[in-house]
């Protein structure tokens, strides 16, 4: 009986009758290495930079919404492709956000199925800090060489054990990105 079930299962997989729901073609997704989250009159504003072979299509795209989920849905509506956070390396949070709003952001990304726990969180004053030059990828180099940046899993651990987060506030200069200060904020999860 087990052999018959195994044979039937193998036949379904080989013939393509069984599909994997999480599988998407590369042409169907928009990969974003960097997100910037800010406040807006409507609630939140999310600005995303997308990877594209065409440099003209690398310009940032913004969407607003009452919640982060709504911002994510609105970005998907603006784009022709599905937004994928599976390769996101950096989430920059506006220095204007309150600790309550930052808690909501951490909850969203902690529970979002595509979020890589290795992504880094930083503070930035504006999206211009990150997206001035669409061809510039020196932010990744800054994150690798800066001891003040922490991956999401360590930030969540700090929130749960210490009750606060400490993230660098970055600024882009002629020589690259620099940390202006470390901003400490009480956040509860």
N, C-alpha and C positions, 0 to 999 in steps of 0.2 A: 504493500500500500504506500509506504514511504517513497519507494522508487518511482511509482506512478506519479505521485505529487511532484517529486523532484523533476521528472521528465516534463510534466506539464508546465511547471514554472520556467524551466530552461527554454522551452518552446516559445512561451509568451515573451520572455526577455529577448530572445534572438529575433523574433519576428517584429519586434517593436510594439507589441500590443500593450506593454507595460511602459509607462513613461514616468519620468521623475519630475515632480512638480516644481522643484527648486532650480531646475536646469533652464538656463536662458542662453540663447545664442549671443555671441559678442556683439553682433550688429544690432541687437535689440536693447542693449544697455548703454547708459551714459555713466562713465567712471569719473568720479570726482575725488581728486587728491586732497582738496582743501575746502572747508566750509567756514563761513563767518556768520555768527548768530548775534543779532542785535534786537533792540526794541523798535517798535513802529507805532504809529497812531492806532493801528488795528490790533496789535498784540506783539507778535514777533516778526522779524524779517530775517530770512536766510539767504545768503549769497553763496553761490557755489561756482567753483572753477572746474571746467571739464577738460579731460584729455581728448585731443583730436589730432589727427595727422595734419589737418588744415589749421594753420596758425590763426587765421581770421575767425575761426569758430571757437577759439579758446577764450573768448571774452567771457567774463563772469555773468551769471544769470541770477536774478533776485526774485523772491516771492515772499509775500506776507500772508499771515494768518493769525487767528486767535490762539492757536496751539501749534506746537512743533509738527504734530501729525498733519495739520491742515497746510502748513508751509511745505511739507514734503509732498503732499498730494498736489498742491498748486505748482510746485516745480515740475512734477511729472506731467501736468497739463501743458505747461509752457514748452517742455521738451517733446520731441518726437519719440524719444527713447525712454525706457524705464531708468530712473535714477538708481544707481547702485552705490552703496556705501562700503562694500566689501573691501575696497582698496583705499579707503580714505585714510590719510596719514595724519592730518591735522584738523582739529576743530578749534577755531579761534572764537572766544567769547568776548563780547563787548564789555568794556570796563564800566559801562553804564548800568548793567544788569544787577539786580539785587540778589541777595543770597537765596531768597525763596525761588526766584526765577532760575538761578543756577542749579538748585536742587531739582527742579522740573527737567532741566536739560540733561542732567546726569541720569535721572530716572529714565528718560526717553532713550538715551543711547545705551544704557545698561540693559534695557529690556528689548531693544530693537534687534531682530535676529541677524541682520547683516553686519552689525557693528563689530569691527575687529577690536579686541580688547587691547591691542598694542598701539592703537592710535594715540596721539599726543594732544593734550589740551593746553591752550595758552590763552592769555588775555591780549587783546589788541584794542586800540582806540577807535579804529574805523576799518572798513573793508579796503580802503585805499592803501593801508599799511601792507596788506597782503597781495592785492591784485593790481598794483601800479603797472607792472611790466608782465604781460601774460606769458612771455617766454622765459621768465626767471624762475628757476627751480632751486635757488639757494636756500630757501626756507628749510628744506629737508636737511641740508648740510648743517644749518644752524641748530636744528633739533638734535641731530646726532652728537654735535660737539658741546651742547649746553647741558650741564648737570642739573639745572633747575627745572627742566621739562620732565614730565612724568607721563607714563602711559595710563590709559583709562583704568585698568585694573588696579594700579597703585593708588590712583586718586580715589576710587571707590573705597578701597581698603582704608585710606587715611580718613575719609569722611566717617566711616563706621567706627573706627577706633579712636581717632583724635577729635572728631567733630568739626574739622575745618579743612580747607584746601589752601595750598600755597602754590601759585602759578606765576610764571614770569609775564610781565607786560612787555611786549616787543615793539620795536620801531625799526623801520627800514631806513638805512643810511646809504651813502655812496659806496661804502665798502661791504654792504650786506646787512643782515639783520643783527640787531643788538637788543639785549635785555635792559630795559630802563630801570626796572625794579621788580621785586617779587611782591605780589599782592596776596595778602592772607585774608581769607573770608570764612566765617563760620557757615557751615553747610551741614544739614542733617539729611540722612538717607533712611 
